[in-house]
Amino acid sequence: MSLHTNRNRITIVNRHICTKAHGNLDTLAKKLYLSRAGAHKFLTQLKEEGFPIAYSKKDNRYYYTKPGKMVGFVFVEDQNDLPNEKNAE
């Protein structure tokens, strides 16, 4: 799979999550132009690389388990939600 294809798929997953789009694995697979198994494998790979992605059966959507956003090929946590030195004492 090409780097360009992966970047496009990461962008699609990010947009799907950030817009709080509803849909299960089948819905996401169609958006990614993958089979259900291929979409599952892609999400698993993202999780292994540190992307905090989870699925809510109740809300029927994917979401980030930590505040932040995807930047390029990495997930960057929001600095405002991380403990600072003053609060860590």
C-alpha positions in Angstrom: 0.0 0.0 0.0 1.4 3.4 -0.9 2.2 6.2 1.5 -0.3 8.4 -0.4 -3.1 5.9 0.0 -2.4 5.5 3.8 -2.3 9.3 4.2 -5.7 9.6 2.5 -7.1 6.8 4.6 -5.8 8.4 7.8 -7.4 11.7 6.7 -10.7 9.9 6.1 -10.6 8.2 9.5 -9.8 11.5 11.2 -12.6 13.4 9.4 -15.0 10.6 10.3 -14.1 10.8 14.0 -13.9 14.6 14.2 -17.3 15.2 12.6 -18.7 12.6 15.0 -20.1 10.7 12.0 -22.2 7.7 12.8 -21.4 4.4 11.4 -19.9 1.0 12.2 -17.0 -0.8 10.6 -18.9 -1.6 7.4 -19.7 2.1 6.9 -16.1 3.1 7.5 -14.8 0.3 5.3 -16.9 1.8 2.4 -15.4 5.2 3.0 -11.9 3.8 3.0 -12.5 1.6 -0.1 -11.6 -1.5 1.8 -13.2 -4.7 2.8 -14.5 -5.0 6.3 -11.5 -7.1 7.2 -9.2 -4.6 5.5 -10.7 -1.7 7.5 -10.4 -3.6 10.7 -6.7 -4.3 10.0 -6.1 -0.7 9.1 -7.7 0.5 12.4 -5.7 -2.1 14.3 -2.5 -0.8 12.7 -3.4 2.8 13.6 -4.0 1.7 17.2 -0.7 -0.1 17.3 1.0 3.1 16.2 -0.6 5.0 19.1 -3.8 6.4 17.6 -6.3 6.3 20.5 -9.3 5.1 18.5 -12.2 3.3 20.0 -15.8 2.4 19.0 -18.9 3.2 20.9 -21.7 0.7 20.3 -24.1 3.0 22.1 -23.4 6.0 19.9 -22.6 3.9 16.8 -19.4 5.8 16.0 -15.7 5.9 16.4 -14.0 8.4 18.7 -10.7 9.4 20.2 -10.1 8.2 23.7 -7.8 11.2 24.3 -8.2 14.8 23.4 -6.1 15.7 20.4 -5.9 15.4 16.6 -4.1 13.7 13.8 -1.2 15.6 12.3 0.3 13.8 9.4 0.9 10.3 10.4 0.8 10.9 14.2 -1.8 11.6 16.9 -0.9 14.7 18.9 -2.6 15.2 22.3 -4.0 18.6 23.1 -1.4 20.3 25.4 -4.2 22.1 27.3 -5.4 18.8 28.7 -2.1 17.5 29.9 -0.9 18.2 33.4 1.6 21.0 33.6 4.5 21.2 36.0 2.6 23.4 38.5 -0.3 21.0 38.8 2.0 17.9 38.9 3.4 18.9 42.3 
